[in-house]
């Protein structure tokens, strides 16, 4: 919590500190869950492609793309939550 800035003192400073901490926590968890989900989905897609060859490639590629989309979406949500927590 910044000290010496009149806008960030007292109740306002405490609120900003709390929302920043919660925002960073929720953002970090969102980013982690998105990363794990994205990696797992891409892994399943790669496994399907490897196991089935060209017949399963479209399904494997689609799963991989979906995993990347989930991960990117989670990163954007995490960034938004972190920004909101910092009152941006």
C-alpha positions in Angstrom: 0.0 0.0 0.0 1.6 3.3 -1.0 2.3 5.7 1.8 2.4 9.4 1.4 -0.1 9.7 -1.5 -3.1 11.5 -0.2 -5.4 9.6 -2.6 -4.2 6.3 -1.3 -4.6 6.8 2.4 -7.1 5.6 5.0 -10.1 3.7 3.8 -9.3 4.3 0.1 -5.8 3.0 0.4 -7.0 -0.1 2.3 -9.6 -0.8 -0.3 -7.1 -0.4 -3.1 -4.7 -2.7 -1.3 -7.4 -5.4 -0.7 -8.8 -5.3 -4.2 -5.3 -5.4 -5.8 -4.4 -8.4 -3.7 -7.7 -10.2 -4.5 -7.5 -9.2 -8.1 -3.9 -10.5 -8.4 -4.9 -13.8 -6.6 -7.9 -14.4 -8.8 -6.0 -13.4 -11.9 -3.2 -15.8 -11.1 -5.5 -18.7 -10.4 -7.5 -18.0 -13.7 -4.3 -17.9 -15.7 -3.0 -21.1 -14.1 -6.3 -23.0 -14.7 -6.4 -21.8 -18.3 -2.8 -22.8 -18.9 -3.4 -26.3 -17.4 -6.6 -26.8 -19.3 -5.1 -25.5 -22.6 -2.1 -27.8 -22.3 -4.1 -30.8 -21.3 -6.5 -30.3 -24.2 -3.7 -29.8 -26.7 -2.1 -33.0 -25.3 -5.3 -35.0 -25.8 -5.5 -33.6 -29.4 -1.9 -34.6 -30.1 -2.5 -38.1 -28.7 -5.6 -38.5 -30.9 -3.7 -37.4 -33.9 -0.7 -39.7 -33.1 -2.9 -42.7 -32.4 -5.2 -42.4 -35.4 -3.0 -40.9 -38.0 -4.5 -38.8 -40.8 -8.0 -40.1 -40.0 -8.0 -38.5 -36.6 -6.0 -35.4 -37.5 -9.0 -33.1 -37.9 -10.4 -34.0 -34.5 -6.9 -33.8 -32.9 -6.3 -30.4 -34.5 -9.7 -29.1 -33.4 -9.1 -30.1 -29.8 -5.7 -28.5 -29.9 -7.2 -25.3 -31.2 -9.9 -25.3 -28.6 -7.3 -25.7 -25.9 -5.4 -22.8 -27.2 -8.6 -20.7 -27.3 -9.4 -21.6 -23.7 -5.9 -20.7 -22.6 -6.0 -17.3 -24.4 -9.5 -16.5 -23.0 -8.3 -17.3 -19.5 -5.3 -15.0 -19.9 -7.6 -12.2 -21.0 -10.0 -12.7 -18.1 -7.0 -12.8 -15.7 -5.6 -9.6 -17.1 -9.0 -7.9 -16.8 -9.5 -9.0 -13.2 -6.0 -7.9 -12.3 -6.6 -4.5 -13.9 -9.9 -4.1 -12.1 -8.2 -5.0 -8.8 -5.7 -2.1 -9.5 -8.6 0.2 -10.3 -7.6 0.7 -13.9 
